[in-house]
Amino acid sequence: MQSRKWRVISHAGAAVVTLGLMSGSVAVGADARPGSEQGSDIPPSRVIAGRKLHQPPELSGTGTDARKSVQAFVTWAGQSVVEEQNDARKVLRTAAGNPDVIQAFTEEILESHKSGDSSRALVALGLLGEMRTYDGAKFLAEFVRMPLPTKGTVIEGELQEEAQQARLQAKAVAGIAYLRDEEFDREVLYQVGAHPSVIVRAEAISAFLWNRGDSLEARKTVEPFVRREELLLLERVRRVSGENAETFNRKLNAYLKAHPEVQAPKPEPKEPRPPEEKPYTFDVTPPKF
């Protein structure tokens, strides 16, 4: 039971890294396109050092031009640094009224996901959520409801393709909650209890609470939708902007003390190795050097 609980919490924690606008950023070559079989051979440090900051590409146009502008912007966002978040938000707000740009984002997300470029899909999902548009949120809701893979690579009992898609859907559900719209809030609350992946359920809980200031009223709203065995997710600690390690660690230690079952199990000691019959000996004489 303890190991299962730890697995649930550790997977839920994986969704936390998808919260920020540029979370999941990766260094992508300027000419990179979804579906490439080989990543860029340029080190991320060189990509960042060679960039001019605060120069995001425009998001504009219709049809093919809109698609090209979205591709360029996603690439830029994947290379961006924290100091450029406001630059990104300004461009996204300006383009929010362009339906062709919204459509281009949805196409970019689906193509990146289909090609296996999850890092790019993650960035594009975050950007679409940041735009806070009805059509964008509608697509995110449809993306969250996509069936999870049932076949693929299993590592330590976990289907890797399923987990990866769940992380993308967690990003999508955070974007839905960020719209702060009554209609889409119902979708977030539905996914709190109904989604088959704990990664998405945990993120739906966290996003709903965060967008309401982690208030007691918000907790009372979401709690009836939370599965009984996952109620402790309502109390997960959150490190807020500007908070130092000392205050966060105090909150974390209090949480772990209240819920010892979420701590990683202690490693089991291995049996001592049996003594060798002839230690440090060889069957043949080693050659001279």
Residue frames relative to the residue before (quaternion, step in Angstrom):
aa qw qx qy qz dx dy dz
M 1.0000 0.0000 0.0000 0.0000 0.00 0.00 0.00
Q 0.6542 0.5220 -0.3177 0.4456 3.57 0.95 -0.89
S 0.6677 0.4987 -0.3103 0.4574 3.57 0.90 -0.91
R 0.6341 0.5201 -0.3364 0.4629 3.59 1.03 -0.75
K 0.6539 0.5116 -0.3183 0.4576 3.59 0.94 -0.87
W 0.6378 0.5196 -0.3278 0.4645 3.58 0.99 -0.80
R 0.6435 0.5187 -0.3301 0.4559 3.58 0.96 -0.82
V 0.6328 0.5332 -0.3320 0.4528 3.58 0.99 -0.83
I 0.7112 0.4587 -0.2703 0.4590 3.58 0.80 -1.00
S 0.6517 0.5137 -0.3313 0.4492 3.58 0.96 -0.77
H 0.6448 0.4914 -0.3253 0.4868 3.58 1.02 -0.72
A 0.6339 0.5249 -0.3380 0.4566 3.57 0.98 -0.80
G 0.6423 0.5344 -0.3205 0.4463 3.55 1.01 -0.77
A 0.5776 0.5963 -0.3814 0.4067 3.57 1.11 -0.57
A 0.6320 0.5449 -0.3403 0.4336 3.57 1.13 -0.56
V 0.5505 0.6415 -0.3998 0.3544 3.57 1.14 -0.56
V 0.6551 0.5384 -0.3253 0.4185 3.58 0.98 -0.76
T 0.6576 0.5155 -0.3225 0.4447 3.60 1.20 -0.16
L 0.4501 0.7486 -0.4180 0.2496 3.60 1.20 0.16
G 0.7021 0.5131 -0.2908 0.3990 3.59 0.90 -0.86
L 0.6842 -0.4791 0.3549 0.4200 3.52 -1.30 0.34
M 0.8011 0.2440 -0.1112 0.5351 3.57 0.83 -0.98
S 0.2896 0.7807 -0.5139 0.2064 3.60 1.17 0.31
G 0.7746 0.2950 -0.2394 0.5056 3.53 -1.03 0.76
S 0.3168 0.7773 -0.4961 0.2220 3.56 1.24 0.32
V 0.0464 -0.7813 0.6224 0.0054 3.53 -1.05 0.78
A 0.4776 -0.6446 0.5053 0.3178 3.53 -1.18 0.51
V 0.0089 -0.8037 0.5930 -0.0484 3.56 -0.59 1.16
G 0.5360 -0.6305 0.4521 0.3329 3.55 -0.97 0.81
A 0.6131 -0.5949 0.3719 0.3633 3.57 -1.05 0.72
D 0.7447 0.3675 -0.2222 0.5109 3.56 1.11 -0.59
A 0.3512 0.7592 -0.4865 0.2521 3.58 1.26 0.31
R 0.0777 -0.7735 0.6280 0.0357 3.55 -1.14 0.67
P 0.5958 -0.5582 0.4174 0.3991 3.59 -1.10 0.55
G 0.7620 0.3877 -0.2786 0.4376 3.52 -1.11 0.69
S 0.4547 0.6762 -0.4708 0.3381 3.58 1.22 0.00
E 0.4146 -0.7338 0.4885 0.2258 3.55 -0.93 0.91
Q 0.7676 0.2551 -0.1491 0.5687 3.58 1.20 -0.40
G 0.4068 -0.7288 0.4988 0.2334 3.56 -0.83 0.99
S 0.6759 -0.4743 0.3660 0.4292 3.53 -1.32 0.14
D 0.3360 -0.7425 0.5432 0.2016 3.58 -1.05 0.77
I 0.5018 0.6316 -0.4331 0.4021 3.59 1.28 0.25
P 0.4546 -0.6901 0.4798 0.2946 3.65 -0.71 0.97
P 0.5852 -0.6021 0.4052 0.3618 3.63 -0.99 0.76
S 0.6202 0.5606 -0.3539 0.4194 3.60 0.99 -0.75
R 0.6669 0.4887 -0.2992 0.4764 3.59 1.04 -0.78
V 0.6141 0.5456 -0.3452 0.4539 3.57 1.07 -0.74
I 0.6871 0.4811 -0.2797 0.4671 3.58 0.88 -0.99
A 0.6703 0.5099 -0.3055 0.4444 3.59 0.91 -0.93
G 0.7130 0.4669 -0.2568 0.4558 3.58 1.07 -0.67
R 0.5769 0.6046 -0.3711 0.4049 3.59 1.25 -0.09
K 0.3274 -0.6761 0.6135 0.2437 3.51 -1.26 0.51
L 0.3863 -0.7600 0.4786 0.2098 3.56 -0.62 1.13
H 0.8401 0.2493 -0.1873 0.4439 3.51 -1.41 0.43
Q 0.5858 0.5332 -0.4022 0.4591 3.57 0.99 0.85
P 0.0418 0.8253 -0.5610 0.0494 3.61 0.52 1.13
P 0.4927 -0.6358 0.4905 0.3354 3.60 -1.09 0.58
E 0.5674 -0.5984 0.4416 0.3535 3.55 -1.22 0.43
L 0.2447 -0.6989 0.6455 0.1872 3.50 -1.36 0.41
S 0.3341 0.7445 -0.4996 0.2907 3.55 -0.22 1.25
G 0.6216 0.5865 -0.3978 0.3336 3.52 -1.34 -0.12
T 0.3436 -0.6985 0.5821 0.2348 3.52 -1.38 -0.08
G 0.8358 0.2259 -0.1443 0.4792 3.55 -1.26 0.37
T 0.8504 -0.0341 0.0642 0.5210 3.54 -0.84 -1.07
D 0.6357 0.5349 -0.3355 0.4441 3.59 1.00 -0.77
A 0.6369 0.5164 -0.3261 0.4705 3.58 1.01 -0.78
R 0.6452 0.5238 -0.3199 0.4550 3.57 0.98 -0.84
K 0.6586 0.5022 -0.3102 0.4667 3.58 0.95 -0.86
S 0.6565 0.5061 -0.3215 0.4578 3.60 0.96 -0.78
V 0.6372 0.5127 -0.3269 0.4737 3.59 1.05 -0.72
Q 0.6376 0.5261 -0.3299 0.4558 3.59 0.94 -0.82
A 0.6660 0.4926 -0.2989 0.4738 3.57 0.95 -0.86
F 0.6683 0.5035 -0.3073 0.4532 3.57 0.97 -0.83
V 0.6378 0.5160 -0.3335 0.4644 3.61 0.96 -0.78
T 0.6330 0.5177 -0.3276 0.4732 3.58 1.01 -0.81
W 0.6507 0.5079 -0.3105 0.4714 3.58 0.94 -0.89
A 0.6681 0.5070 -0.3046 0.4516 3.57 0.87 -0.94
G 0.6444 0.5302 -0.3226 0.4468 3.58 1.04 -0.74
Q 0.7042 0.4251 -0.2503 0.5107 3.58 1.20 -0.48
S 0.5286 0.6928 -0.3857 0.3031 3.57 1.23 -0.38
V 0.3374 -0.7066 0.5867 0.2066 3.51 -1.36 0.31
V 0.7339 -0.4480 0.2762 0.4295 3.56 -1.29 0.36
E 0.6395 0.5628 -0.3312 0.4057 3.58 0.96 -0.82
E 0.6984 0.4752 -0.2672 0.4636 3.59 1.22 -0.36
Q 0.3560 0.7586 -0.4880 0.2442 3.60 1.21 0.16
N 0.6739 0.4907 -0.3100 0.4572 3.59 0.88 -0.86
D 0.5906 0.5534 -0.3693 0.4567 3.59 1.12 -0.61
A 0.6610 0.5077 -0.3001 0.4639 3.56 0.95 -0.91
R 0.6678 0.5143 -0.3110 0.4392 3.56 0.87 -0.92
K 0.6309 0.5384 -0.3395 0.4437 3.59 0.99 -0.77
V 0.6680 0.4848 -0.3004 0.4780 3.58 0.92 -0.89
L 0.6642 0.5157 -0.3091 0.4444 3.58 0.92 -0.89
R 0.6394 0.5167 -0.3305 0.4637 3.59 0.99 -0.78
T 0.6541 0.5252 -0.3113 0.4464 3.57 0.97 -0.86
A 0.7412 0.4232 -0.2199 0.4724 3.58 1.01 -0.85
A 0.4502 0.7341 -0.4348 0.2633 3.59 1.23 -0.22
G 0.6919 0.4795 -0.2821 0.4603 3.59 1.13 -0.52
N 0.5940 0.5618 -0.3648 0.4456 3.59 1.28 0.04
P 0.3204 -0.7858 0.4934 0.1911 3.63 -0.28 1.20
D 0.6074 0.5581 -0.3622 0.4341 3.61 1.12 -0.57
V 0.6343 0.5126 -0.3285 0.4764 3.56 1.06 -0.69
I 0.6265 0.5241 -0.3356 0.4693 3.60 0.98 -0.81
Q 0.6587 0.5046 -0.3003 0.4704 3.57 0.92 -0.93
A 0.6470 0.5231 -0.3204 0.4529 3.58 0.98 -0.84
F 0.6207 0.5287 -0.3431 0.4663 3.60 1.04 -0.69
T 0.6567 0.5052 -0.3245 0.4564 3.59 0.90 -0.84
E 0.6514 0.5067 -0.3151 0.4687 3.58 1.01 -0.79
E 0.6436 0.5249 -0.3187 0.4569 3.57 1.00 -0.81
I 0.6416 0.5239 -0.3173 0.4617 3.58 1.00 -0.82
L 0.6950 0.4771 -0.2822 0.4579 3.56 0.81 -0.98
E 0.6655 0.4970 -0.3122 0.4611 3.58 0.95 -0.82
S 0.6506 0.5063 -0.3180 0.4683 3.59 0.96 -0.83
H 0.6533 0.5118 -0.3081 0.4650 3.56 0.96 -0.86
K 0.6693 0.5093 -0.2970 0.4522 3.56 0.90 -0.92
S 0.7087 0.4574 -0.2584 0.4710 3.58 1.01 -0.80
G 0.5355 -0.6471 0.3942 0.3731 3.57 1.27 -0.16
D 0.5024 0.6294 -0.4370 0.4006 3.59 1.26 0.22
S 0.0893 -0.8596 0.5022 0.0319 3.56 0.48 1.24
S 0.6034 0.5651 -0.3651 0.4280 3.60 1.04 -0.66
R 0.6754 0.4770 -0.2886 0.4827 3.57 0.95 -0.88
A 0.6350 0.5232 -0.3290 0.4635 3.57 1.00 -0.79
L 0.6336 0.5401 -0.3273 0.4469 3.58 1.02 -0.79
V 0.6533 0.5003 -0.3093 0.4768 3.58 0.95 -0.88
A 0.6768 0.4983 -0.2992 0.4518 3.59 0.86 -0.94
L 0.6226 0.5319 -0.3380 0.4638 3.60 1.03 -0.73
G 0.6594 0.5087 -0.3088 0.4593 3.57 0.95 -0.86
L 0.6593 0.5092 -0.3077 0.4598 3.57 0.99 -0.81
L 0.6506 0.5033 -0.3200 0.4700 3.58 0.96 -0.83
G 0.6466 0.5109 -0.3229 0.4655 3.58 0.97 -0.76
E 0.6338 0.5462 -0.3227 0.4426 3.56 1.06 -0.79
M 0.6173 0.5712 -0.3481 0.4141 3.61 1.10 -0.56
R 0.1919 -0.8383 0.4936 0.1297 3.58 1.25 -0.44
T 0.3776 0.6944 -0.5196 0.3244 3.56 0.63 1.18
Y 0.6187 -0.5598 0.3995 0.3798 3.55 -1.20 0.54
D 0.6915 0.4770 -0.2900 0.4586 3.58 0.82 -0.98
G 0.6315 0.5274 -0.3321 0.4613 3.57 1.05 -0.71
A 0.6704 0.4857 -0.2968 0.4759 3.58 0.93 -0.88
K 0.6081 0.5504 -0.3522 0.4507 3.59 1.07 -0.68
F 0.6537 0.4885 -0.3123 0.4864 3.58 0.98 -0.81
L 0.6426 0.5270 -0.3327 0.4457 3.61 0.93 -0.85
A 0.6355 0.5215 -0.3292 0.4646 3.59 1.03 -0.76
E 0.6491 0.4994 -0.3133 0.4807 3.59 1.02 -0.78
F 0.6359 0.5302 -0.3253 0.4568 3.59 1.05 -0.77
V 0.6392 0.5328 -0.3225 0.4511 3.58 0.99 -0.82
R 0.7178 0.4540 -0.2486 0.4657 3.58 1.06 -0.72
M 0.4097 0.7015 -0.4861 0.3221 3.61 1.22 0.08
P 0.5081 -0.6539 0.4526 0.3306 3.63 -0.87 0.86
L 0.4533 -0.6800 0.5077 0.2727 3.55 -1.05 0.76
P 0.5824 -0.5798 0.4278 0.3763 3.61 -1.09 0.58
T 0.2318 -0.7776 0.5702 0.1282 3.56 -1.14 0.65
K 0.7397 0.3039 -0.2020 0.5654 3.57 1.29 -0.08
G 0.4014 0.7090 -0.5209 0.2546 3.54 -1.19 0.56
T 0.7409 -0.3808 0.3184 0.4525 3.53 -1.18 -0.69
V 0.1567 -0.7875 0.5926 0.0638 3.56 -0.78 1.07
I 0.0161 0.7755 -0.6291 0.0514 3.56 -0.82 1.08
E 0.8354 -0.0692 -0.0186 0.5450 3.55 -0.71 1.18
G 0.7356 -0.4545 0.2230 0.4501 3.54 0.91 0.96
E 0.6580 0.4919 -0.3126 0.4768 3.59 1.25 0.07
L 0.3723 -0.7062 0.5613 0.2180 3.54 -0.91 0.98
Q 0.3914 -0.7761 0.4460 0.2136 3.57 -0.36 1.28
E 0.6517 0.5174 -0.3202 0.4528 3.61 0.94 -0.81
E 0.6353 0.5234 -0.3250 0.4657 3.56 1.06 -0.74
A 0.6745 0.5000 -0.2951 0.4560 3.56 0.89 -0.95
Q 0.6569 0.5158 -0.3210 0.4465 3.58 0.96 -0.83
Q 0.6640 0.4790 -0.3163 0.4791 3.59 0.92 -0.81
A 0.6159 0.5460 -0.3497 0.4476 3.59 1.03 -0.70
R 0.6349 0.5210 -0.3382 0.4594 3.61 1.01 -0.72
L 0.6403 0.5006 -0.3230 0.4848 3.56 1.05 -0.70
Q 0.6608 0.4945 -0.3085 0.4729 3.58 0.98 -0.79
A 0.5867 0.5516 -0.3692 0.4639 3.59 1.15 -0.52
K 0.6334 0.5118 -0.3262 0.4801 3.58 1.03 -0.77
A 0.6503 0.5253 -0.3129 0.4508 3.56 1.01 -0.82
V 0.6777 0.4855 -0.3083 0.4582 3.59 0.88 -0.85
A 0.5957 0.5433 -0.3639 0.4665 3.59 1.15 -0.51
G 0.6453 0.5177 -0.3135 0.4661 3.57 1.07 -0.73
I 0.6157 0.5369 -0.3383 0.4671 3.57 1.09 -0.70
A 0.6741 0.4950 -0.2901 0.4652 3.56 0.91 -0.92
Y 0.6286 0.5652 -0.3320 0.4185 3.57 1.08 -0.75
L 0.5669 0.5917 -0.3879 0.4220 3.61 1.16 -0.45
R 0.1641 -0.8289 0.5146 0.1456 3.59 1.18 -0.64
D 0.3951 0.6847 -0.4848 0.3741 3.50 0.87 1.10
E 0.5660 -0.6430 0.3940 0.3331 3.57 -0.90 0.94
E 0.6440 0.5289 -0.3247 0.4473 3.59 0.95 -0.84
F 0.7445 0.4045 -0.2267 0.4802 3.56 0.81 -0.97
D 0.5301 0.6000 -0.4136 0.4334 3.58 1.21 -0.34
R 0.6172 0.5433 -0.3454 0.4523 3.57 1.06 -0.70
E 0.6234 0.5266 -0.3367 0.4698 3.58 1.09 -0.68
V 0.6406 0.5194 -0.3237 0.4638 3.59 0.97 -0.84
L 0.6737 0.4903 -0.2967 0.4665 3.58 0.89 -0.93
Y 0.6086 0.5432 -0.3498 0.4606 3.58 1.05 -0.69
Q 0.7021 0.4670 -0.2753 0.4618 3.58 0.87 -0.95
V 0.4970 0.6576 -0.4191 0.3806 3.62 1.20 -0.39
G 0.8131 0.2353 -0.1141 0.5200 3.55 0.95 -0.83
A 0.7280 0.4916 -0.2371 0.4149 3.56 1.11 -0.66
H 0.5884 0.5998 -0.4001 0.3658 3.61 1.00 -0.61
P 0.4974 -0.6981 0.4300 0.2835 3.61 -0.90 0.87
S 0.7132 0.4186 -0.2639 0.4965 3.63 1.18 -0.30
V 0.4637 -0.6784 0.4988 0.2756 3.56 -0.91 0.94
I 0.5528 0.6055 -0.3982 0.4113 3.60 1.13 -0.51
V 0.7065 0.4351 -0.2524 0.4979 3.57 0.92 -0.94
R 0.6325 0.5343 -0.3439 0.4430 3.59 0.93 -0.80
A 0.6672 0.5015 -0.3007 0.4615 3.58 0.93 -0.90
E 0.6715 0.4867 -0.3061 0.4675 3.58 0.95 -0.81
A 0.6093 0.5445 -0.3555 0.4538 3.60 1.05 -0.68
I 0.6350 0.5152 -0.3206 0.4780 3.58 1.01 -0.82
S 0.6952 0.4917 -0.2764 0.4456 3.56 0.78 -1.08
A 0.6851 0.4928 -0.2926 0.4497 3.59 0.87 -0.93
F 0.6324 0.5275 -0.3361 0.4570 3.57 0.98 -0.81
L 0.6860 0.4792 -0.2859 0.4670 3.59 0.88 -0.92
W 0.6673 0.5205 -0.3159 0.4290 3.58 0.86 -0.94
N 0.6904 0.4807 -0.2872 0.4580 3.58 0.96 -0.81
R 0.7107 0.3451 -0.2516 0.5590 3.58 1.30 0.06
G 0.6150 -0.6180 0.3289 0.3629 3.52 1.12 0.74
D 0.5017 -0.6626 0.4187 0.3661 3.59 1.19 0.46
S 0.2577 0.8080 -0.4906 0.1999 3.55 1.10 0.73
L 0.6235 -0.5365 0.4175 0.3861 3.55 -1.26 0.41
E 0.6184 0.5482 -0.3398 0.4491 3.58 1.05 -0.74
A 0.6498 0.5092 -0.3136 0.4691 3.57 0.99 -0.85
R 0.6418 0.5186 -0.3283 0.4597 3.57 0.98 -0.78
K 0.6492 0.5101 -0.3200 0.4647 3.58 0.98 -0.80
T 0.6352 0.5373 -0.3256 0.4492 3.59 1.10 -0.67
V 0.7594 0.4085 -0.2111 0.4603 3.56 0.85 -0.99
E 0.5588 0.6684 -0.3840 0.3056 3.59 1.05 -0.69
P 0.6581 0.5178 -0.3484 0.4213 3.67 0.86 -0.73
F 0.6728 0.4979 -0.2963 0.4600 3.60 1.18 -0.44
V 0.5899 0.6038 -0.3567 0.4002 3.59 1.24 -0.40
R 0.4982 -0.6417 0.4936 0.3104 3.57 -0.99 0.82
R 0.6208 -0.5935 0.3633 0.3610 3.54 -1.00 0.87
E 0.7177 0.4551 -0.2656 0.4553 3.57 0.88 -0.92
E 0.7106 0.4267 -0.2568 0.4971 3.60 1.26 -0.11
L 0.3124 0.7780 -0.4956 0.2270 3.60 1.21 0.31
L 0.5976 0.5789 -0.3726 0.4110 3.60 1.09 -0.60
L 0.5445 0.6151 -0.4049 0.4016 3.62 1.22 -0.33
L 0.5621 0.5990 -0.3813 0.4241 3.58 1.21 -0.37
E 0.7365 0.4216 -0.2098 0.4855 3.56 1.17 -0.57
R 0.3593 0.7487 -0.4969 0.2520 3.59 1.22 0.11
V 0.4422 -0.7074 0.4869 0.2588 3.54 -0.92 0.93
R 0.1816 -0.7716 0.6042 0.0810 3.52 -1.21 0.63
R 0.2838 -0.7422 0.5792 0.1823 3.57 -0.87 0.92
V 0.2279 -0.8071 0.5354 0.0998 3.55 -0.48 1.21
S 0.6694 -0.5078 0.3603 0.4052 3.54 -1.26 0.43
G 0.8068 0.2561 -0.2092 0.4897 3.56 -0.89 0.98
E 0.5411 0.6237 -0.4085 0.3892 3.58 1.23 -0.15
N 0.3564 -0.7421 0.5225 0.2220 3.58 -0.90 0.89
A 0.7000 -0.4946 0.3234 0.4009 3.54 -1.30 0.35
E 0.6290 0.5700 -0.3460 0.3997 3.59 0.99 -0.78
T 0.7064 0.4434 -0.2790 0.4759 3.58 0.81 -0.94
F 0.6365 0.5184 -0.3389 0.4596 3.58 1.02 -0.73
N 0.6572 0.5155 -0.3167 0.4496 3.59 0.93 -0.84
R 0.6053 0.5391 -0.3634 0.4593 3.59 1.08 -0.61
K 0.6554 0.4944 -0.3103 0.4793 3.58 0.96 -0.85
L 0.6625 0.5135 -0.3075 0.4504 3.56 0.94 -0.89
N 0.6604 0.5042 -0.3128 0.4603 3.59 0.91 -0.85
A 0.6356 0.5179 -0.3295 0.4682 3.58 1.04 -0.75
Y 0.6394 0.5207 -0.3187 0.4675 3.58 1.04 -0.79
L 0.6850 0.4763 -0.2898 0.4689 3.59 0.88 -0.91
K 0.6212 0.5272 -0.3448 0.4661 3.58 1.08 -0.62
A 0.6830 0.4724 -0.2824 0.4803 3.59 1.03 -0.80
H 0.7904 0.1833 -0.0848 0.5783 3.59 1.16 -0.62
P 0.0715 -0.8400 0.5369 0.0326 3.62 0.45 1.15
E 0.5796 0.6177 -0.3770 0.3748 3.59 1.16 -0.46
V 0.6539 0.5194 -0.3306 0.4398 3.61 1.17 -0.34
Q 0.5252 0.6342 -0.4231 0.3781 3.58 1.21 -0.16
A 0.5821 -0.5870 0.4338 0.3583 3.52 -1.13 0.66
P 0.4991 -0.6548 0.4653 0.3251 3.60 -0.91 0.81
K 0.5435 -0.6100 0.4626 0.3442 3.52 -1.12 0.68
P 0.5242 -0.6415 0.4460 0.3387 3.60 -0.97 0.75
E 0.4092 -0.7094 0.5175 0.2479 3.53 -0.97 0.85
P 0.4384 -0.7038 0.4829 0.2817 3.61 -0.78 0.95
K 0.4234 -0.7035 0.5134 0.2495 3.53 -1.02 0.81
E 0.5784 -0.5645 0.4540 0.3751 3.53 -1.23 0.48
P 0.5236 -0.6349 0.4504 0.3464 3.59 -0.96 0.76
R 0.5315 -0.6407 0.4519 0.3207 3.52 -1.04 0.78
P 0.4793 -0.6646 0.4772 0.3175 3.61 -0.92 0.79
P 0.5442 -0.6231 0.4362 0.3539 3.62 -1.01 0.70
E 0.4574 -0.6823 0.4987 0.2766 3.52 -1.03 0.81
E 0.5616 -0.6159 0.4310 0.3457 3.54 -1.08 0.69
K 0.7938 0.0616 -0.0162 0.6049 3.55 0.98 -0.81
P 0.1205 -0.8363 0.5307 0.0671 3.57 0.27 1.21
Y 0.8561 0.1138 -0.1165 0.4906 3.50 -1.17 0.83
T 0.5588 0.5630 -0.4242 0.4368 3.58 0.98 0.78
F 0.2837 -0.7498 0.5757 0.1608 3.54 -1.25 0.47
D 0.5405 -0.6197 0.4567 0.3394 3.53 -1.18 0.53
V 0.7804 0.1708 -0.1010 0.5930 3.55 1.18 -0.55
T 0.5817 -0.5730 0.4425 0.3709 3.52 -1.25 0.34
P 0.4155 -0.7187 0.4853 0.2745 3.61 -0.70 0.97
P 0.5550 -0.6216 0.4268 0.3513 3.58 -1.08 0.60
K 0.5134 -0.6260 0.4907 0.3220 3.55 -1.21 0.53
F 0.2880 -0.7546 0.5672 0.1610 3.57 -1.13 0.70
